[in-house]
Amino acid sequence: WGYTADQEETDRSRLRQVRGDVISSTQCKEFWQSELEEDTLCFGDGTHGPCKGDSGGPMSCSYDGKYYITGVVSWGSEDCKQKGYPSVFTRVTSYLNWINKHVSRG
């Protein structure tokens, strides 16, 4: 839903998805020229990924035919499609103890 590029709003009734690769922390630090928190995951090369308004949205990965939430959108390039600048997500596994403590397994 929402933006697909800086200030380019699209049909909000259509859920969008992107497929790509998680990249190493080392590569991500090189792209951003900065240190990253230990609890981050980086995705893509900046040519596609989350945009403004997507913060808090999920990154899911498949394993053995099931999908798992592995990250939460944190930040990325200013214009949403800046090549060479991967999107940065918070790593869900870093917070599993807290999640398990506060979320009912109902």
N, C-alpha and C positions, 0 to 999 in steps of 0.2 A: 504494500500500500504506500501511497505518498510519493516522495521525490525519487526520480531516477537519475538526476543530475542536479547540480547547484541551481536552485530556483525553478526547476522544471518539474511541475507537478503533473502527475498522471492520474488515471482512473483509480480512485481509492477503493473501489469495490472489488478490485482484482489483487489477490495475494501474489506476491512475486517471490521468486527463489533464485539463488545463484549456486552453481556448482563450481568447486575449485579445490585447491590444496591448502592445507595448513603448512606454513613454512617454519623453519627452525628459528629459535630465539636469536641465534647468532646472525642469521640473514636479516631478521627484522630489525635488530639493533643497527646493522650496517645501513639499511634503507633509511631509517629515521635519524641516524647519527646521534642516538641518545641511549641511555640506559632504560630498561623497561623493568617493571615490577616482576617479581618471580611468578605471580599468579596470572600472567598474560599468555594468550595464544595469538598468533598472527595468521592472517588469511590473505591469500592472493597477492597480486602485484599492483593493486590500486586501480586497475582498469575496470573492475566490477566489484560489487560488494555493497555493504550497507551505506545508507546516506542519511541526511538530516532527518531527524524524527525516528530513526530506527534504534536509537540507544535503548538498551534493555531487551532487545529482541534476541531470539535464540540462534545459536549455531548448533546444528545437529549433524551427527556423523552416524553412518550405518556400520554395524558389526554383526555378523551372523544373521543377516536378514532383519535386524531390529534397529530402530533409530534411537539415539541417545542424545540428550542435550549436553553438549560439551563446552559451550561458551555462551557468554552474554555480551552483546555489542557494547563496546566501551567508547572507542573513538577511532578516527581515521583522518584522511586528508580533508582539507577545507572544502574542496570543490567536488568531492565524492568520486571523481574519476581521474585522479592524478597518478599517472603511470609511475611505478617504482615506489609507491608508498602503500604498503599493505594495511588492511584494516586490523584494528587491535580489539581483542575480546578478553573478558575476564574468564579465567579457567574455572569451570564449575567444580572440578575435583578438589580444588584448593579450599572449597567451602563445604564439602560433603558432611563433615561432622556437624557444622552449624545447621545445615539443611535438615539432616536426619533428626537433630534435636528439636527443631521448631516446626517441622511439617508432619502432619499425621499421615500414617500409612493406610488409613481407612480403607 
